[in-house]
Amino acid sequence: MLNQQSCPSAQQLLLDVFGYNTFREGQEPIINHLCAGGDALVVMPTGGGKSLCFQIPALVRPGICFVISPLISLMKDQVDTLQACGVAAAYLNSSLSYAQQNQILNEMHTGQLKIVYIAPERLLRADFMQRLENLPINLFAIDEAHCISQWGHDFRPEYALLGQLKQRFPDIPLVALTATADHATQRDILARLQFNDPLVAIHSFDRPNIEYLLIEKYRPLAQLFHYLDEHKNESGIIYCTSRRRTEELSQKLIAKGLKARCYHAGLAIEMRQSVQDLFIKDEVDIVVATVAFGMGIDKPNVRFVVHYEIPKNIESYYQETGRAGRDGLPAQAMLFYDPADPAKIRGLLEKNENKEQLRIELHKLNTMVAFAEAQTCRRQVLLNYFGEYSHKACGNCDICLDPPKSYDATEDAQKILSCVYRTGQQFGIGHVVEVLKGAQTARIKSLGHDKLSTFAIGQAQAVEHWLSIVRQLIHCGLLMQNLTRGSALQLTQASRPILRSEQALYLAVPRLKMVKVKKKRTLLSSTDNKLFARLRQLRKQIADRENLPPYIIFSDVSLSEMSEIVPLSRAEFLNISGVGQIKLDKYGAEFLAIINEYAQSL
């Protein structure tokens, strides 16, 4: 176990403890700077290797590192991973008993710990700050640092107080890390934390292994089931905006025979912990959750993230989709979009009495809507938002894979606009489309709308076609929804030239089907390999025995390499990605026994 007396080099730690031969792009300069005692702001995408940027300096430098983290689940996951690698790490939070907390405090003062995870509220308590004065601290690391900034998407007042650290401990290096910070947030973090001549390391926000997809909602539940049919036995997260929706949706998935659970802040903490444990231990495939399920999820083999409703801002979308494909293998981010959803979110946001914060939140929502309604490469829109300007389409989003087609929609628009006018501009989208389609409903008959000249003039097209055209007319400013009259459709001045045939109108051809995506070959193609299956089974047995998530033993990428390379000796096994000296000693014999038995059977 690495403790205060063990301070090897960064390169040696990378190999022996974490099992990697080389640093990822951008890691080494940050690590060297922190090892030398400098401050740093690190903006690096989820899955980019942020944790190693502070964990290795914490082990290289003599003393103890405190990692400020916002979530209990995040602390536990990181500490479990470190302990599995032989690092003397612990977390200090309310999930521990009084006796357990006292034990950790004692280990801090007796030099038995190298890394301690702690929440900002506890760290900043007067009694704890006094305790810190008597400890040999080698580094403060602030994880999820966007929480510090009022411009960040998850601002937390207690985080904003962390500026005290440099005042109290001016000579101790400080690093702030986040995956989601635009220019305004970056500047605010730098100002609030009062760094000493910091290294500012802003890395690419691009996650090329994630495929960004969007489909317009028509029959969302049926669309979701169709999507999940193509992702059987894969690990995924489905985000919803309300607690009730997560419960309803998870029940429907379970009824379909899927291994799913719901997760939201209203559940008892024991239930939330149970759901998270089942998910990270691969015993549940799908978690249907609110944003409460998030920052603590380091599970590397999440293959898809679905947003069942549009998120409130691009930062949340980016962070949540970033939970897919942390292992670097292909993954998908699917957004189900209904243009009516933003109005509902605006209504919730406008309850905020802080006018300045409301202004920021509405601006961020508008940029998220613009992303959803973009007709250009989604990755370009996403990267441009974070100031990483890209002029090349990615080829890995729905816009690139199936470019929008336009058509002369003048006649279709006239049918809709006329129907809105004939029905008295007093009805919502659903009713207008029913009139166009000639629906024989009691309501239509009682209103006499079956006698209108526009009744049934849209029979030739599907309901979904008309819904899409109505939405596009709203986007173009030819129709508006009057929120004070139950979202009734009303004509605008701009619609007159279209109705009078004085002007042609071109719209996007409605997308009534999901983009067909070719399955990409990945390292996991070896899942068909008998050896991979046996190694995975062994990993699960060891994980259950040690009460750990399987990925903490070895990742899917490591197992895939084992099944392809077939290492037969300890030296060969040590060359597998993710296998360090500690894991070789702990697990090597069991895995090598399976691999050698397999090799002899060939």
N, C-alpha and C positions, 0 to 999 in steps of 0.2 A: 504493500500500500504506500503510495507516494505521500509523504508528509513534509513537515517543515525542514527536515534534514536532507531531503532529496531535491536538488536543483540542477538537473542536467540541461543540455542545450535544447533549443527549440526544435531543431531538426531531429535530434534523438527522441524527444518526446513525441513528435509527430508520428514517427515510425513505431516506437516501442509501445506507447500508450494507446494511440488512436489507430494505428495500423495503416497509415498512408505513407507512400514513398515520397510524394511531392506535395507542396502547398498548392491550393487552388489559386487561380488568378486573383491577385490583389491582396491575398492574406499576408504574405511575408513582410511587405513594407510596414503594415500596421503592427504586426507582432513585434518586429524589430524596434519600432518607435516606442511601443509600450514597454518592452523589456528594458529600454534605455531610460525609462522614467518620464516619457512625454505624455501629453494629453491627446485625445483624438475624438473626432466625430466620424462614425462609420455608418454610411447608408448603403446597404447591400441587400439584394433580393432574398426573399424567403428561400431557404435551401441553398444559399450561396456560401454558407460556412461562417456565419457571424460568430457563433459560439466559440470556435477555435481561436478567433482573434483575441479574446480575453482569457480563455481557459489556459492557453499555452503560456502567455506572460505570467499568469497567476502561479503557474508551476515552476517557471524559470526563476522568478524573483523570490528572494527569501521573505517570509512573512505570510500573511493571510489576505485573501481577496474577498471583498463583499460584493455580491451581485444583487442589484436592486431590481426586483421583478414584480409585476403587478398581480400575478395569479398563482394560487396554491398549486394548481394542476401543472403549470409550467415549471415551477420549482421542482416538484416531485419527479417529473419526467427527466429533467436535466440532471438531477442528482442521481437518479437510478442509472442513467447512462454513464455518468462519471464513475460511480462506484463499480459498475461492471468492468470498467477499464482499469480499476485499481487505484483510483484517485480518492484521497481522503476528503470527501465533500459531504455537506449536510444542508438542510434547510431549516429555517426557524420561523414557524408560523402557528396560527391558531389550531391547526389540525393535530398538533402534538400535545401530549399530556404535559402537566406541570413538571413531572419527573423527567420526561424526555427533553423538555426545553432546558432544564437545569443541567442535564448531562451535556448537551451541546454547548452551553455557555462555559462549562468547565473545560471541555475539549478545546474551545477557542483559546482559553487562557493558558492551557498547558501545551500548546503547540502541536496538537494532534490533528488539526484541520488545515487544509490549504484553501478551500473555497466554501463560502457560506452564502446561500441564497436567502434573501430577506425582503419583505415588503417595505415600501417607503415610509408608511405610517410608523412601523416599529423602529426602523433605523433612526428616524428623526425625533423619537421620544427623548426627553432630556436625560433620563437615566441611562439610556442606551448610548447616546452620544458621549456621555461621560465615560462609559465603559470603553468606547473606542479609543479614547485618549491613552489607554493603557495597553493597547494591542499593537503588534508590529504589522501594520496594514501595508500591503504592497500594491494594492490597486482597488479603485472603486469602478465597477462596471454598471452602467444604467441600461438595462434592456428595455425594449419597446419605448425608446426615448421620445417618440412623437407624442406620447402622453403628457410631456412637459409643456407643449406649445398650445396656445389658444387657437392657432391656425390648424393644429393637428385634428384628425378626425375622431380622436378618442381622448380629448383633453381631460386631465384629472388634476384638480387643485392640489392634492397632496404631492403630486409629482413636481409641480411648479416650485415647491419649497426646497427642492434638491440643490438649488443654487447655494444653499448654506454650506455644502460640503467643501467647496474651495475656500470659503472664508475660514472655516474651522481647521481644514487640513490642506493648506496651500501647497505643500511639498509632495503630496501623495498623487500619483498619476490618476487621471479620470478619463474614462472612455464612455461615450454614449453611442448606443447602437439601435438602429431601426431599419425596417424594410420599406417604410412608407413615409416619406417626407419630401414635399415639394419645396421650392426655393424659400417661400415665406416661413415654412416650418423649420427648415434648416437654420435660417438666420435667427429665429426665435430661440431655438435650442442653444445656439452658440452664445447668444446674449444672456440667457437666463443662467447658464451653468458657469459663466465667467472663467473659461479655460485659460491656461497659460500657453500662448503660442501653439494652438492645437494643429495636429495633422488633420486635414479635412479630406476624407476618402469617400468620394461619391462614385459608386460603381454602377454598372449598367443595371437598369430596372428590368431588362428583358429576361423572360423565362422561355427560351425557344422551344422547350419540350412541351409547353402547354398550348393546346389548340383552343382558341377562343371562338365559341359558337353562340349564336343567338337564334331563337325561334319566336315568332309572334304567337301569343296565346290565342287559341280558339277553344279547344277542349283540353284544358291543361292537364287534367288527370290522365286522360287517354294518351296525351302526348308524353307525359312522364313515364307511364307504363311502357310505352313503345321504346323510349330511350333506355330504360332500365333493362329491357329485354336484350338489348345489345351490349349490356355490361354485366352479365350474369357472373356471380361469384367474385366480383371486383369490389374493392373497398371504396366507399364514397360518402360524401356529405351533401345533404340537401338543406339549403338555408331558406327559412321562411321569416316573415316580418312579425308574426304574432305567435304567442304561446299556443292559442287554441288551434291555429293552423298546423303547428308541428304535431300536436296530439292527434288531430283528425287524420292527417296524412300518414303518420306512422302506422296507425291502426289499419288504414287501407292497404298499406304495403305488406303488413303482417298477414292480413287476410288473403293476400295474393301469394303467400308462401315465402315472402322475402324475410331475411334475417335483419330486421330493422328495429330501432328504438328512437324515442324522442328525447330531446334535451332542451330545457329552458330554465331560466333563473327562478321560476316559481316552484320547481321541484325541490324536494328535500335534498339537502347536501349529500346524504347517503345514496339517494337514488341517482343524482348527477354523477357521483364518483363511480357508482356501479356501471352506469352506461359507458362512461369514458374507459373504464378498465376493460369491459367486454369488447369495446371497439379496438383499443390498442393491442389487445391480446388476440385479435382476429376471430373472435367468437360471435361478433355482430358485424355484418357487412356495411350497413347503411345507418347513419345517424341523421335524423331529421331535426334540425335545430334552429334556434334563434342565434343572434350574434353572441349570446352568452357562451356558446361553444366555439372556442377559437384559439386565443393566443397560446394556450397550453398544449396544442396539438402538434407534436413533432413526428407523428406517425409517417414514415417515409413512403409507404406503398399505397397512399390514397390515389386512386386512378381517375376519379372524376369529382368535381364539385359542381352542384347544380344550384342556381339561384332561382327559386320558384317565384319570387317577386324581385323587382329591381332594388338594389341596395341604395342607401341614402347618399353615398358619395363614392368617388372613384377609389379613394384610399381604402375604404372597407372592401370594395369589390376586389381590388388588387391583392389585399392581404388575405382575404378569404379564398380566392382562387389559388393563391400561392400555397395553400395547404395541399394542393394536388401535386404529385410528381416531385416530391422533395428528394427522391432517390435519383433524379435526373432522367428517368425513363418517361416515355410519352404519356401524357395525361390530358384530360379535357376539362374545360370550364364552359358549362352550358347555362345561358341566361334565358329564362322564359320571360318574355316582355309583353306587357299589356300597357298601351299608352295611357290607360285610365289610372294605373297604379301611382304615378308621380303626384297626381292631385290628392290622393289619399295621404301620401307621405307629407305633402305640404301642409295639409290640415293638421297633422300631428305636430309638425315642427313649429307651426305658428302659435302653439300653446306656450312656447318659450317666451317668458317676459323680458329676457335679456335681449334687447333690440340688436346690439352689435353681434352677439353670438347667433341670433336668428338670421341676420344678414349673411354671415359666413356660411351657415348651414344651407340656406336657400341657394346661394351661389354654387356650393358644392353639389347640391342635388341637380341643379340645371346642367352642370358639366357632365354628370352621370347620364342624364337623359340624352344629352347630345352624343355621348358615346354609343348609347343604345340605338339611336336613330341615324347613326353615321352610315354613309354609303361608300366610305373609303376604308381601307385596311384597318381593322380594329386595333392591331398591335401598334400601328403608327399613331393612332389617336391616343392610346394608353401611354405610350412612351413620350409623346409630345407633351402630355399633361404634366409629366414629371421633369420636363425640360430636356429630355433626351431626344433631340429632333432627328427623325429618320425619314429619308425620302424614298426608301425602297419598301415596297409591299412585302409582307412576310411569307405569303404562300401557305400560311398555316392558321387561317381563320375562315369563318363562313363567307365573308366578303371576297376573299382571295380565291377560295375553293369553288365558289359559285357566284360569280360577279352579278350584281343586280342588273336586270334587263328592264328597259322602259318601253312603254307603248302609248299610243294616242288614246288617252282616257277621257277625252272630251264628252263622248256620248254617255259613258258610265257616270261621269260627274254630273251631267245634266239630269240623269234619272234620279240620282240621290238628292241633289239640290231641289229639284221639283217636288220630290216626295216630302222633303222637310217643309217646304213652303205649303204644299197642299194639306198637310196634317196640322198646320197652324203653328209650327215652330214651338210646340209644347211637349215634345216627346223625345226620349233618349234614343241611343243608337239601336238597342234591341228592337224597339217597336217599329222604327223606321225600316229596318232590314226585313222584319216580318211582313210589312205592307208590300215592300218591293218583291218579296218572294211569293206573295199571295197566300199567306198563312190564314187558314180558316179558324181563327181563334174567337172565342166568345167576346173578348175585349174589342177586337177589330170590328166585329159585326155590330156590337152595341154602339160603337162610335161612328158607325157608317163609313169606316175607312175602306171597306170592301167595294164601295161604290166610286171611289176616287179614280181618276184617270191614270194614276201611278200605281194602282193596285196590280200586283203580279207582273209588272213590266221587267222584273229582274229574275224571272224563273229560270232562265238559261244558265245562270251562274250560281255557284255554291254560296251558302251563307258566309263561309270564311272569306270568299272573294269580296263580298260587299262590306264586311267588317273592315277588311284591310283598306279598301278604297275610302270608306268614311274616315278612318283614322288618318289617312294621308291628306285628305281634304282639310282636316283639323290642323295638321302640321303645316299645311300650305297657307293657312289663314282664310280659307274659303268658308269654313264652318267654325263656330265656337260652341263650347259647352257652357251653358249658364248654370253655375254651381248653386245659385240661389233658387233655381227652379228645377231641382232634381236632375241636373246635368242635361237639361233639354237642349237639343241641337237647334242652332239659330244661324241664319245666313248672315254673312258679313258683306260690306260694300264690295269687297274684292270678288265676290261670286257673280256679280251682275254681268260682266263681260263674257263669262263662261256660259251662263244661262241664255244669253242673247246670241251665242255662237259668234261673238266678235273676236274671240281669242281661243286658240287651241291649248289643251292642257296635256302634258305628258307626265305620267306617274310610273312608279315601279310596279312591275308585274308581281302580284301577291305571291308570297312563298307559302304554299300550303303544305309542304313536306319538309322534313329535316334534311339538311345537307347530308348527302351520302359521303361518308368519310372512309377512305381505304384504310384498312388495318395496317399499321406500321409494324415492321419487324423490330423486335426489341431484344435485349438480352434475355428477357423472360420467355423468348421462344423455346428456351430449354425447359419450360415447365412441363413439356410433353416427355421430357427425358426421365427415365425411371430413377436415375440417380438424384436428380433435383427433387423429385417427390419424396425420396427416402431421407434426404438431407433436411427437407422442410419438416418432415414428421419428427425427426430427431430434435430439430430446433424447438418445435412445439413442446416436446417432452421435457427438455431442459428448462424452457421458459416456465412451464407449469411447476416444475420442481423448485425453481428459484423464485417463483411468483413475480416474474418479469414479463414485459411484452416481448414477443419473439424477435422483433427487429433490434432489440438491445443486445441479444446474443449475437446475431449476424443479420445483415440486411439481405433482401432478395438479390441485390446485385452481387453480394459476396457468394451466396449459394449458387447463383448462376455461373459465376466464374469457376467455382469448385467443380460444378458438373461439366463444364466445358474443358477446363484444363486438366482435371483429374489429378490433383497433387497426391503423391504417394509417401512423401517424407515430411518431417517437420520443417525442413528448410524450404521445400516447395510450398508447403501450406502457408508459411510466413509471407510468401510473395503474393498471396491473394489480397485484393483490396479490402481494407477493413479488418485485417487480422494483424494485431500487434503482439508483442511478446506476452503481455498479460493474458490475452484471450487464447493465445496458442497454449500457454500453460494450463489454463482453466478448461478449455473445450477441445483442444487439438486431438487428444487421444481418441475421444468418442467419434469425432467426425472422420478422422483418418481411418478408423476401424471400418466404418461404413464404406468409405471410398475404396479402400483396399479390397474389401469383400466384393464390391461391385466390379472392380477391375479384374479380379480373378475369375469372375463369372463370364467374362466376355470371351 
